[in-house]
Each structure stands twice: as C-alpha cells, then as structure tokens.
Amino acid sequence: MQHFQITGCDHNFRSFNLIIVMLPIQILAVGADPVLSRFDINGMILTQIHCASQSAFSVSLHPSGVTAMGGYGDLVDVISQFGSHLCTFRSHCV
C-alpha cells in the first residue's frame, strides 16, 4: 500500500489537496470534494461515497477493509469494505 499527497492550485488560484492510496487492485482518492472515490487499476470509477466533511485531508485503511477518512471540521467518516457509510463522528483534541 502506498500513500501519496498532492497539493496545488487550480486556474482560479484556489488551493487543493488530494490524498491517493494505491492498493494492489484499486486506488482510493479523497480531496477537496466531500467524496471518497474508489477506482480500479485502469482508472474506472468503482464507487463514490459522499462524506460528512466538506473536504478531506487524511484517509486510513484497516486490514479488515474498513476505511476512515478525516476532514474539515474535525469530522471522521467510517466506511465499510463494501462501501456502506457506517458512521460519522467528531474528534476532539485533549
């Protein structure tokens, strides 16, 4: 599993952040849109799951297949290996 973070700006000089996780048979991507996208290795979209935060800056995979995505507003979305949205919670610093 490889993680990549891409940061840049579009033609209107708005900054963006894109997190890409490469797995043996699929690619996960999150970024400025409130969507977790799964692609096959050829770039075809498998699923797009809407998430609670307006944008994402972190994605983590558990060996069980569960995905956690952290984003704007201290929100964390938990998504099952089958693509269903399990829950959303807000994290707090201690």
Backbone as ProteinMPNN parsed JSONL, in Angstrom:
{"seq_chain_A": "MQHFQITGCDHNFRSFNLIIVMLPIQILAVGADPVLSRFDINGMILTQIHCASQSAFSVSLHPSGVTAMGGYGDLVDVISQFGSHLCTFRSHCV", "coords_chain_A": {"N_chain_A": [[0.852, -1.17, 0.0], [0.619, 2.167, -0.901], [0.896, 5.616, -0.087], [0.051, 8.818, -1.313], [0.357, 12.337, -1.416], [-0.969, 15.129, -2.911], [-0.589, 18.495, -3.584], [-1.734, 21.645, -4.675], [-2.798, 24.283, -6.919], [-5.73, 25.469, -8.609], [-6.852, 26.838, -11.821], [-8.045, 29.176, -10.956], [-6.578, 29.921, -8.844], [-7.246, 28.674, -6.456], [-6.465, 26.683, -3.738], [-5.768, 23.148, -3.515], [-5.958, 19.86, -2.131], [-5.044, 16.547, -2.411], [-5.417, 13.242, -1.568], [-4.078, 10.133, -2.206], [-4.382, 6.655, -2.174], [-2.783, 3.775, -3.004], [-3.619, 0.533, -3.734], [-3.184, -3.051, -4.217], [-5.212, -3.823, -6.141], [-6.914, -1.686, -6.437], [-7.568, 1.911, -6.265], [-7.755, 4.515, -3.94], [-9.13, 7.748, -3.465], [-9.256, 10.962, -2.039], [-10.209, 14.364, -1.401], [-10.649, 17.772, -2.182], [-13.387, 17.687, -2.626], [-16.401, 16.458, -1.025], [-16.155, 13.546, -1.102], [-15.318, 10.113, -1.2], [-13.512, 8.376, -3.444], [-13.315, 5.358, -5.271], [-11.258, 3.639, -7.445], [-10.625, 1.347, -10.162], [-7.629, -0.381, -11.176], [-7.243, 0.522, -13.718], [-8.296, 3.02, -13.782], [-11.043, 3.355, -13.895], [-14.082, 4.398, -12.378], [-15.172, 2.86, -9.462], [-16.73, 3.171, -7.096], [-18.301, 6.005, -5.511], [-18.445, 7.623, -2.574], [-20.306, 9.691, -0.581], [-19.308, 11.98, 1.938], [-19.248, 13.371, 5.298], [-17.624, 15.63, 5.923], [-16.543, 18.757, 4.431], [-14.238, 18.734, 2.942], [-11.413, 16.535, 2.565], [-8.51, 15.426, 4.361], [-7.105, 13.258, 5.15], [-6.767, 9.739, 4.933], [-7.308, 6.432, 5.949], [-6.663, 2.966, 6.026], [-7.861, -0.065, 7.343], [-6.723, -3.409, 7.983], [-8.971, -5.077, 7.918], [-10.563, -4.036, 5.992], [-12.063, -1.815, 6.479], [-12.447, 1.675, 6.093], [-11.253, 4.808, 7.174], [-11.867, 8.242, 7.061], [-10.602, 11.407, 7.484], [-11.515, 14.83, 7.906], [-12.314, 18.299, 7.095], [-13.472, 20.324, 9.782], [-13.021, 18.615, 11.877], [-14.191, 16.132, 11.457], [-14.757, 12.632, 11.153], [-15.248, 10.037, 8.97], [-16.449, 6.723, 8.787], [-16.179, 3.938, 6.811], [-17.421, 0.96, 5.41], [-15.906, -2.107, 4.132], [-17.472, -2.807, 2.035], [-18.47, -0.538, 1.023], [-20.502, 0.837, 2.319], [-21.667, 3.536, 4.333], [-20.704, 3.688, 7.537], [-20.567, 5.252, 9.97], [-20.318, 8.624, 11.328], [-18.206, 10.704, 13.145], [-17.15, 13.29, 15.442], [-13.949, 14.431, 16.132], [-11.961, 15.304, 18.996], [-9.436, 17.358, 20.375], [-7.282, 16.628, 23.092]], "CA_chain_A": [[0.0, 0.0, 0.0], [1.387, 3.402, -0.996], [0.137, 6.851, 0.096], [0.583, 9.998, -1.981], [-0.373, 13.577, -1.168], [-0.732, 16.098, -3.98], [-1.081, 19.818, -3.232], [-1.532, 22.589, -5.762], [-3.888, 25.235, -7.07], [-6.378, 25.397, -9.911], [-6.678, 28.028, -12.652], [-8.543, 30.339, -10.209], [-5.659, 30.043, -7.711], [-7.766, 28.029, -5.247], [-5.594, 25.558, -3.411], [-6.419, 21.868, -3.318], [-5.174, 18.804, -1.519], [-5.566, 15.268, -2.853], [-4.759, 12.093, -0.951], [-4.274, 8.928, -3.01], [-3.862, 5.422, -1.588], [-2.737, 2.742, -4.033], [-3.69, -0.849, -3.264], [-2.864, -3.938, -5.34], [-6.233, -3.906, -7.195], [-7.739, -0.49, -6.512], [-6.996, 3.181, -5.847], [-8.663, 5.379, -3.188], [-8.758, 9.154, -3.571], [-10.083, 11.952, -1.344], [-9.611, 15.684, -1.56], [-11.423, 18.987, -1.973], [-14.818, 17.378, -2.656], [-16.786, 15.582, 0.081], [-16.377, 12.234, -1.709], [-14.251, 9.115, -1.256], [-13.642, 7.684, -4.732], [-12.554, 4.121, -5.47], [-11.016, 3.369, -8.861], [-9.86, 0.139, -10.431], [-6.254, -0.066, -11.543], [-7.286, 1.169, -15.027], [-8.84, 4.366, -13.635], [-12.509, 3.371, -13.956], [-14.684, 4.623, -11.064], [-15.933, 1.745, -8.899], [-17.73, 3.77, -6.211], [-18.062, 7.324, -4.936], [-19.214, 7.669, -1.339], [-20.358, 11.046, -0.024], [-18.872, 12.029, 3.323], [-19.777, 14.493, 6.068], [-16.782, 16.828, 5.888], [-16.535, 19.473, 3.155], [-13.041, 18.29, 2.229], [-10.687, 15.528, 3.33], [-7.059, 15.578, 4.376], [-6.475, 12.03, 5.61], [-7.515, 8.501, 4.735], [-6.589, 5.321, 6.552], [-7.295, 1.672, 5.784], [-7.605, -1.131, 8.308], [-6.64, -4.692, 7.268], [-10.304, -5.686, 7.789], [-11.234, -3.427, 4.856], [-12.738, -0.593, 6.903], [-11.722, 2.893, 5.75], [-11.576, 6.006, 7.95], [-11.473, 9.441, 6.338], [-10.671, 12.607, 8.299], [-11.651, 16.014, 7.081], [-12.606, 19.628, 7.615], [-14.417, 20.355, 10.894], [-12.691, 17.515, 12.797], [-15.106, 15.021, 11.225], [-14.187, 11.369, 10.681], [-16.229, 9.108, 8.402], [-16.019, 5.331, 8.782], [-16.832, 3.306, 5.674], [-17.16, -0.484, 5.394], [-15.223, -2.637, 2.958], [-18.46, -2.98, 0.972], [-18.835, 0.781, 0.525], [-21.587, 1.498, 3.05], [-21.231, 4.541, 5.294], [-21.034, 3.127, 8.846], [-20.846, 6.308, 10.938], [-19.517, 9.847, 11.32], [-18.034, 11.271, 14.481], [-16.294, 14.465, 15.541], [-12.802, 14.202, 17.017], [-11.601, 16.445, 19.852], [-8.076, 17.321, 20.935], [-7.275, 16.588, 24.561]], "C_chain_A": [[0.899, 1.234, 0.0], [0.451, 4.598, -0.855], [0.843, 7.985, -0.637], [-0.269, 11.194, -1.597], [0.04, 14.585, -2.232], [-1.359, 17.423, -3.556], [-0.79, 20.766, -4.386], [-2.626, 23.629, -5.782], [-4.446, 25.133, -8.487], [-6.192, 26.707, -10.674], [-7.226, 29.303, -12.008], [-7.717, 30.59, -8.943], [-6.266, 29.58, -6.39], [-6.894, 26.822, -4.975], [-6.422, 24.283, -3.265], [-5.419, 20.888, -2.733], [-5.815, 17.492, -1.936], [-4.741, 14.171, -2.213], [-5.089, 10.873, -1.797], [-3.63, 7.756, -2.285], [-3.926, 4.357, -2.676], [-2.664, 1.375, -3.377], [-3.386, -1.762, -4.454], [-3.914, -3.939, -6.462], [-7.135, -2.685, -7.283], [-7.001, 0.729, -5.984], [-8.082, 3.955, -5.112], [-8.186, 6.808, -3.34], [-9.763, 10.007, -2.811], [-9.416, 13.303, -1.513], [-10.588, 16.789, -1.278], [-12.931, 18.75, -2.006], [-15.157, 16.416, -1.517], [-17.11, 14.162, -0.398], [-15.115, 11.381, -1.569], [-14.478, 8.334, -2.542], [-12.758, 6.453, -4.746], [-12.479, 3.871, -6.973], [-10.388, 1.999, -9.012], [-8.492, 0.567, -10.938], [-6.162, 0.604, -12.917], [-7.892, 2.563, -14.978], [-10.349, 4.468, -13.749], [-13.068, 3.524, -12.535], [-15.484, 3.392, -10.649], [-17.056, 2.266, -8.01], [-17.307, 5.189, -5.857], [-19.003, 7.456, -3.752], [-19.146, 9.08, -0.779], [-20.067, 10.99, 1.473], [-19.332, 13.32, 3.979], [-18.938, 15.76, 5.955], [-16.783, 17.447, 4.5], [-15.329, 19.111, 2.301], [-12.276, 17.341, 3.139], [-9.192, 15.797, 3.286], [-6.347, 14.329, 4.876], [-7.373, 10.847, 5.302], [-6.66, 7.367, 5.276], [-7.381, 4.041, 6.325], [-6.892, 0.684, 6.863], [-7.527, -2.443, 7.531], [-7.996, -5.391, 7.086], [-11.061, -5.136, 6.582], [-11.97, -2.153, 5.201], [-11.835, 0.606, 6.599], [-12.182, 4.026, 6.65], [-11.033, 7.207, 7.188], [-11.664, 10.643, 7.236], [-10.735, 13.842, 7.434], [-11.948, 17.269, 7.847], [-13.662, 19.55, 8.71], [-14.203, 19.251, 11.899], [-13.635, 16.335, 12.652], [-14.354, 13.808, 10.693], [-15.341, 10.494, 10.198], [-15.63, 7.713, 8.419], [-16.862, 4.599, 7.735], [-16.439, 1.831, 5.63], [-16.435, -0.9, 4.126], [-16.163, -2.814, 1.78], [-18.987, -1.643, 0.462], [-19.985, 1.442, 1.247], [-20.997, 2.418, 4.121], [-21.66, 4.06, 6.683], [-21.392, 4.204, 9.865], [-19.954, 7.517, 10.668], [-19.38, 10.296, 12.752], [-17.084, 12.444, 14.417], [-15.178, 14.169, 16.528], [-12.505, 15.474, 17.811], [-10.174, 16.267, 20.336], [-8.178, 17.33, 22.453], [-6.147, 17.416, 25.083]], "O_chain_A": [[1.827, 1.335, 0.802], [-0.642, 4.61, -1.42], [2.068, 8.103, -0.592], [-1.488, 11.075, -1.467], [1.223, 14.86, -2.43], [-2.539, 17.464, -3.207], [0.274, 20.697, -5.001], [-3.309, 23.839, -4.779], [-3.743, 24.766, -9.428], [-5.458, 27.588, -10.226], [-6.908, 30.402, -12.463], [-8.111, 31.374, -8.081], [-5.854, 30.037, -5.324], [-6.616, 26.03, -5.875], [-7.608, 24.326, -2.938], [-4.205, 21.069, -2.829], [-7.032, 17.345, -1.819], [-3.513, 14.17, -2.305], [-6.259, 10.609, -2.074], [-2.487, 7.841, -1.836], [-4.999, 4.071, -3.208], [-1.772, 1.095, -2.576], [-3.337, -1.289, -5.59], [-3.544, -4.046, -7.632], [-8.035, -2.648, -8.121], [-5.955, 0.613, -5.344], [-9.21, 4.048, -5.598], [-6.983, 7.067, -3.347], [-10.972, 9.804, -2.922], [-8.209, 13.387, -1.74], [-11.283, 16.769, -0.262], [-13.683, 19.554, -1.454], [-14.302, 15.644, -1.085], [-18.194, 13.641, -0.136], [-13.999, 11.853, -1.788], [-15.52, 7.7, -2.711], [-11.611, 6.486, -4.3], [-13.489, 3.888, -7.676], [-9.698, 1.527, -8.108], [-8.235, 1.759, -11.108], [-5.132, 1.188, -13.252], [-7.996, 3.227, -16.009], [-10.888, 5.574, -13.704], [-12.597, 2.872, -11.604], [-16.36, 2.934, -11.381], [-18.206, 1.85, -8.154], [-16.126, 5.533, -5.895], [-20.222, 7.407, -3.913], [-18.061, 9.605, -0.531], [-20.512, 10.085, 2.178], [-19.756, 14.253, 3.297], [-19.491, 16.858, 5.898], [-16.998, 16.753, 3.506], [-15.393, 19.175, 1.074], [-12.475, 17.347, 4.354], [-8.672, 16.327, 2.305], [-5.124, 14.328, 5.014], [-8.596, 10.943, 5.399], [-5.444, 7.343, 5.085], [-8.608, 4.03, 6.419], [-5.726, 0.609, 7.248], [-8.201, -2.584, 6.51], [-8.143, -6.217, 6.184], [-12.083, -5.695, 6.185], [-12.46, -1.468, 4.304], [-10.625, 0.56, 6.818], [-13.382, 4.19, 6.867], [-9.892, 7.2, 6.728], [-12.775, 10.886, 7.71], [-10.11, 13.914, 6.377], [-11.853, 17.314, 9.074], [-14.633, 18.802, 8.59], [-15.094, 18.962, 12.697], [-13.863, 15.607, 13.618], [-13.434, 13.938, 9.886], [-16.293, 10.245, 10.937], [-14.454, 7.53, 8.106], [-18.092, 4.637, 7.771], [-15.267, 1.491, 5.793], [-16.359, -0.137, 3.163], [-15.711, -2.957, 0.644], [-19.844, -1.605, -0.421], [-20.419, 2.518, 0.835], [-19.97, 2.115, 4.729], [-22.855, 4.027, 6.978], [-22.408, 4.091, 10.551], [-18.989, 7.454, 9.905], [-20.355, 10.27, 13.502], [-16.31, 12.585, 13.47], [-15.436, 13.706, 17.639], [-12.769, 16.582, 17.345], [-9.754, 15.158, 20.667], [-9.063, 17.969, 23.022], [-5.964, 17.515, 26.296]]}, "name": "protein", "num_of_chains": 1, "seq": "MQHFQITGCDHNFRSFNLIIVMLPIQILAVGADPVLSRFDINGMILTQIHCASQSAFSVSLHPSGVTAMGGYGDLVDVISQFGSHLCTFRSHCV"}
